[in-house]
Amino acid sequence: MTTWPASWPPAAHDLADAVLRLTTAIARDPEDTDPAVAALVAMPVRVEDVFAGMLRMLLEAAFADGVDADDVSGLVRQVAQRDPSLDPTDVVAVVLGTLGIHPEPVRHDADSAETGSQDPADAPTVTPVDRLVPEVALRVSSAVAVVLAERVRTPLAPVVTAVLNDVASAESVEWA
Protein backbone atom coordinates (compact mmCIF):
# COMPACT_ATOMS: atom_id res chain seq x y z
CA MET A 1 0.00 0.00 0.00
CA THR A 2 0.99 3.64 -0.34
CA THR A 3 2.66 5.56 2.48
CA TRP A 4 0.56 8.59 3.37
CA PRO A 5 1.71 11.70 5.24
CA ALA A 6 2.49 10.95 8.88
CA SER A 7 0.60 14.09 9.92
CA TRP A 8 -2.68 12.58 8.78
CA PRO A 9 -4.89 10.92 11.36
CA PRO A 10 -5.74 7.22 10.88
CA ALA A 11 -9.17 8.04 9.38
CA ALA A 12 -7.53 10.02 6.57
CA HIS A 13 -5.18 7.10 5.88
CA ASP A 14 -8.19 4.76 5.75
CA LEU A 15 -10.00 7.06 3.34
CA ALA A 16 -6.98 7.39 1.06
CA ASP A 17 -6.44 3.61 1.09
CA ALA A 18 -10.12 3.02 0.25
CA VAL A 19 -10.01 5.49 -2.65
CA LEU A 20 -6.92 3.80 -4.07
CA ARG A 21 -8.47 0.33 -3.62
CA LEU A 22 -11.47 1.40 -5.68
CA THR A 23 -9.47 3.07 -8.44
CA THR A 24 -7.15 0.05 -8.59
CA ALA A 25 -10.14 -2.28 -8.86
CA ILE A 26 -11.61 -0.11 -11.64
CA ALA A 27 -8.29 -0.14 -13.50
CA ARG A 28 -7.87 -3.91 -13.23
CA ASP A 29 -11.36 -5.41 -13.22
CA PRO A 30 -14.37 -3.05 -13.16
CA GLU A 31 -16.67 -5.94 -12.27
CA ASP A 32 -14.79 -6.56 -9.00
CA THR A 33 -15.43 -3.22 -7.31
CA ASP A 34 -18.24 -4.01 -4.88
CA PRO A 35 -16.10 -4.40 -1.71
CA ALA A 36 -14.19 -1.20 -2.41
CA VAL A 37 -17.40 0.74 -3.12
CA ALA A 38 -19.05 -0.61 0.04
CA ALA A 39 -16.05 0.45 2.14
CA LEU A 40 -16.22 4.00 0.77
CA VAL A 41 -19.99 4.29 1.17
CA ALA A 42 -19.62 3.27 4.83
CA MET A 43 -17.04 5.97 5.57
CA PRO A 44 -18.19 8.70 7.98
CA VAL A 45 -16.70 11.50 5.83
CA ARG A 46 -17.73 13.15 2.58
CA VAL A 47 -16.07 10.86 0.07
CA GLU A 48 -17.72 12.87 -2.72
CA ASP A 49 -15.47 15.83 -1.89
CA VAL A 50 -12.37 13.71 -2.40
CA PHE A 51 -13.50 12.39 -5.77
CA ALA A 52 -14.68 15.83 -6.89
CA GLY A 53 -11.27 17.26 -6.01
CA MET A 54 -9.48 14.44 -7.79
CA LEU A 55 -11.57 14.89 -10.92
CA ARG A 56 -11.11 18.68 -10.96
CA MET A 57 -7.36 18.29 -10.62
CA LEU A 58 -7.18 15.62 -13.32
CA LEU A 59 -9.50 17.49 -15.70
CA GLU A 60 -7.34 20.60 -15.37
CA ALA A 61 -4.23 18.56 -16.14
CA ALA A 62 -5.82 16.69 -19.05
CA PHE A 63 -7.52 19.72 -20.62
CA ALA A 64 -5.31 22.68 -19.74
CA ASP A 65 -6.97 24.85 -22.41
CA GLY A 66 -10.48 24.09 -21.12
CA VAL A 67 -13.02 21.34 -21.67
CA ASP A 68 -15.45 21.45 -24.56
CA ALA A 69 -18.25 19.16 -25.67
CA ASP A 70 -15.92 17.10 -27.86
CA ASP A 71 -13.60 16.55 -24.89
CA VAL A 72 -16.51 15.38 -22.71
CA SER A 73 -17.75 13.12 -25.50
CA GLY A 74 -14.31 11.57 -25.94
CA LEU A 75 -13.94 11.08 -22.21
CA VAL A 76 -17.36 9.40 -22.03
CA ARG A 77 -16.33 7.03 -24.83
CA GLN A 78 -13.07 6.13 -23.07
CA VAL A 79 -14.83 5.47 -19.76
CA ALA A 80 -17.50 3.39 -21.54
CA GLN A 81 -14.78 1.31 -23.23
CA ARG A 82 -13.12 0.72 -19.86
CA ASP A 83 -16.38 -0.29 -18.16
CA PRO A 84 -19.30 -0.93 -20.52
CA SER A 85 -21.60 -1.54 -17.54
CA LEU A 86 -21.57 2.19 -16.70
CA ASP A 87 -24.37 4.34 -18.07
CA PRO A 88 -22.86 7.06 -20.30
CA THR A 89 -25.39 9.60 -18.98
CA ASP A 90 -24.00 8.98 -15.49
CA VAL A 91 -20.50 9.67 -16.80
CA VAL A 92 -21.71 12.92 -18.36
CA ALA A 93 -23.46 13.88 -15.10
CA VAL A 94 -20.30 13.28 -13.06
CA VAL A 95 -18.03 15.16 -15.48
CA LEU A 96 -20.40 18.11 -15.85
CA GLY A 97 -21.04 18.18 -12.10
CA THR A 98 -17.30 18.31 -11.52
CA LEU A 99 -17.11 21.27 -13.89
CA GLY A 100 -19.85 23.01 -11.91
CA ILE A 101 -22.56 22.53 -14.51
CA HIS A 102 -25.67 21.36 -12.72
CA PRO A 103 -28.87 20.70 -14.64
CA GLU A 104 -32.13 22.09 -13.38
CA PRO A 105 -33.69 19.99 -10.61
CA VAL A 106 -36.65 17.76 -11.32
CA ARG A 107 -39.89 19.68 -11.59
CA HIS A 108 -42.96 17.94 -10.32
CA ASP A 109 -45.67 19.86 -12.09
CA ALA A 110 -48.97 18.08 -11.51
CA ASP A 111 -50.87 20.61 -13.64
CA SER A 112 -48.94 19.85 -16.83
CA ALA A 113 -49.25 16.09 -16.25
CA GLU A 114 -52.99 16.36 -15.68
CA THR A 115 -53.61 18.49 -18.75
CA GLY A 116 -51.73 16.11 -21.02
CA SER A 117 -49.83 19.03 -22.50
CA GLN A 118 -47.53 18.16 -25.38
CA ASP A 119 -45.44 21.28 -24.84
CA PRO A 120 -41.90 20.18 -23.87
CA ALA A 121 -41.71 23.12 -21.47
CA ASP A 122 -44.56 21.54 -19.49
CA ALA A 123 -42.85 18.16 -19.13
CA PRO A 124 -41.04 17.31 -15.89
CA THR A 125 -37.29 17.74 -16.14
CA VAL A 126 -35.37 14.60 -15.22
CA THR A 127 -31.61 14.74 -15.11
CA PRO A 128 -28.94 12.03 -14.74
CA VAL A 129 -27.70 13.66 -11.53
CA ASP A 130 -31.07 13.11 -9.89
CA ARG A 131 -30.74 9.36 -10.13
CA LEU A 132 -27.11 8.85 -9.12
CA VAL A 133 -26.92 6.84 -5.95
CA PRO A 134 -23.63 6.92 -4.02
CA GLU A 135 -22.50 3.51 -5.28
CA VAL A 136 -22.98 4.53 -8.91
CA ALA A 137 -21.42 7.95 -8.39
CA LEU A 138 -18.33 6.33 -6.82
CA ARG A 139 -17.94 3.78 -9.61
CA VAL A 140 -18.34 6.41 -12.31
CA SER A 141 -16.06 8.91 -10.56
CA SER A 142 -13.40 6.24 -10.12
CA ALA A 143 -13.59 5.20 -13.76
CA VAL A 144 -13.29 8.81 -14.90
CA ALA A 145 -10.33 9.33 -12.53
CA VAL A 146 -8.56 6.24 -13.89
CA VAL A 147 -9.05 7.32 -17.52
CA LEU A 148 -7.87 10.88 -16.80
CA ALA A 149 -4.85 9.69 -14.80
CA GLU A 150 -3.86 7.44 -17.70
CA ARG A 151 -4.30 10.35 -20.10
CA VAL A 152 -1.97 12.62 -18.11
CA ARG A 153 0.29 9.70 -17.17
CA THR A 154 0.18 10.23 -13.45
CA PRO A 155 -0.29 7.79 -10.60
CA LEU A 156 -3.37 8.45 -8.49
CA ALA A 157 -1.67 8.34 -5.06
CA PRO A 158 -0.15 11.85 -5.39
CA VAL A 159 -3.53 13.15 -6.59
CA VAL A 160 -5.26 11.61 -3.56
CA THR A 161 -2.61 13.11 -1.28
CA ALA A 162 -2.99 16.60 -2.75
CA VAL A 163 -6.78 16.47 -2.58
CA LEU A 164 -6.92 15.21 1.00
CA ASN A 165 -4.45 17.89 2.06
CA ASP A 166 -6.64 20.52 0.33
CA VAL A 167 -9.89 19.19 1.80
CA ALA A 168 -8.42 19.04 5.30
CA SER A 169 -7.02 22.57 5.16
CA ALA A 170 -10.00 24.15 3.38
CA GLU A 171 -12.67 22.63 5.57
CA SER A 172 -10.79 21.90 8.78
CA VAL A 173 -12.03 18.35 8.54
CA GLU A 174 -12.18 16.39 11.75
CA TRP A 175 -11.08 12.91 10.77
CA ALA A 176 -11.89 11.45 14.21
Secondary structure as GFF3:
##gff-version 3
##sequence-region A 1 176
A	DSSP	alpha_helix	10	28	.	.	.	ID=ss1
A	DSSP	three_ten_helix	30	32	.	.	.	ID=ss2
A	DSSP	alpha_helix	34	41	.	.	.	ID=ss3
A	DSSP	alpha_helix	47	62	.	.	.	ID=ss4
A	DSSP	alpha_helix	69	82	.	.	.	ID=ss5
A	DSSP	alpha_helix	88	98	.	.	.	ID=ss6
A	DSSP	alpha_helix	110	115	.	.	.	ID=ss7
A	DSSP	three_ten_helix	120	122	.	.	.	ID=ss8
A	DSSP	three_ten_helix	128	131	.	.	.	ID=ss9
A	DSSP	alpha_helix	134	152	.	.	.	ID=ss10
A	DSSP	alpha_helix	156	171	.	.	.	ID=ss11
###
